[in-house]
């Protein structure tokens, strides 16, 4: 498995993964959507134009997964981590995540920061296996117009809609 830094020339290969990533996130909120490859391409292009490093794992010319790193000095946020289903459980996610950690260390930081949906059990297990066990912060917003959160989440003494 080779690690490459993604650039504009590889966006067509990576766009279906970015579209699948968004569809997966929508599913965590109980929303069914279809992958929008063009929107995925534009999202990755926006990241590149904003200077976010994107790394991809490549095997035999096929992109197996990618990681988007957002640098808000002094912090590095893993903005997106996605591995194609057929490459999961083969160490691709760990390889990509370690690349983000290497970048954070090169900036003088000890850790990356990660946004995670509370019911994304697979990523939470993955992060815990990588040593990420400290809940850093929670993000709160008002409900969108017409939104009906499907469940409740408890954090400490507080309950939130999700």
N, C-alpha and C positions, 0 to 999 in steps of 0.2 A: 504494500500500500504506500503510495507516494503522497506527500503533503505538498500542496501548491497554494500560492496566494492567488485568489480569484481576481480576475480583471474583466473589463468589458467584453473581451473576446470570448469568454466562457459563459456569459449570462444566459444564452439559449439553453445550455446544458443544465444550469443550476435553477432556472426559473420554475420547472415543474416541482422541484423539491420545495422551493419557497411557497409555491401555491399549496402544496400538500401540508406544509407547516401551518399555514393560516387556517386551512380546513380542519386540521387536527385541533387547533386552539378553539375554533368555533364549537367543535364537538364537546369540549370540556364544559361549555356553557349551555349545552343542550340545543345548540343551533346547528341545523344541517345546511351545509353549503357545498357547492361544487368547486373544485380547484379552478382558480382563474390564473392561468399561466402568464398572461400579459401583465396582470397586477403583480404577480410574483417577480417578473422581470423588472418592472418599474421599481418595486420595493428594493430589490438588490441594487439596481442602478442608483437609487437615492442614497443608499448606504455608502456605496463607493464614492459618489460625488461629495458626500459629507466627510470623507476621509476615514470611514470605518474599515479596518482591516477585515477581510473575509478570507478564510482558509477553507480548502476543500481537500477531502481524501479522495484519491484517484486510484483506480485499479484497472489496468488494461484499457485506458482511455475513457473509462466510465467514472463519473463522479458518484461516489458512494454516500457522501454526506458533506455537510458544511457547518461552519461556525462563524457567526458575525460577532465581532468585538467592537463595542462602543467605548471609546476612551473619553472619560470625563476626569481629567487629571485631578487628583492622583489615582482615580479608580478606573478599573477596567470592568465593564459589564459584559457578560455573555448575553448578547441581545437575542440571538437565535442559535439553537443547536438542533440539527436535523440529520437523521440517517435514514436512507431508503430502507424500506422493510426488509428486502432481501439481503441487506448487509448488517442488520441488527444482530446483536449478541455475538459479534465477531471482533469486538475491540475498536471499532471505528469511532464510536462516540468518545471513548476514553482517549484515543489518539488525538481527536479534534480538541477535546477539552484540555488535554495537556498542552497543546499548542497555545491556547488562550492563557493558560497559567504561565507558560514560558514568557509570553509577551508581557504579562503583568509583572513577573519577576524582573524582566529587563527594564521595567519602569521603576523598579525599587519597591514594588508592592508584594505582600505575602499571599494575597488571595485575589480571586475574582469575585464579582458580585453577580447574582443571578435572580432574575424575575421568574417566578414559577407559579402556575395556576395551582391553587390549593388542592385540587382533585387530580392533578397530574401525577399519579402514584408512581409511574415508571420513572419519570425524571427525578422525583424526590428520592426514590430508592437509589438511582444512579448517583445523584449528588451526595447522598449519605455515604455511598461506597467510596467516593472520592474524598471523604473527610469533611464534607460541608454539613455541619450540624447546628450552626448558630442562626437563629431567626434574627435577621437584621432589622427589618422594618415591615410595615404593612402599608398598602396603598389603598386609599379610600377615595370614592367619588360618589356623586349623587346618581340615582338611577336615571337611565336614559328614558326619554318620553316613550311610554308604552311598554317599558321593560318590566318583566315579572321574574325576579330572581327565583331560581328553582330550588335552592337549598340554603341552609344556614351553616355558617362556619364559626367555630368558637376558637378564639385566640386569647389565652389567659382568662381574664374575667369578663371578656366582651364577646358578644355574638354579633355577627355581620351577615347581611344578605350576600348570597353569591349565586 
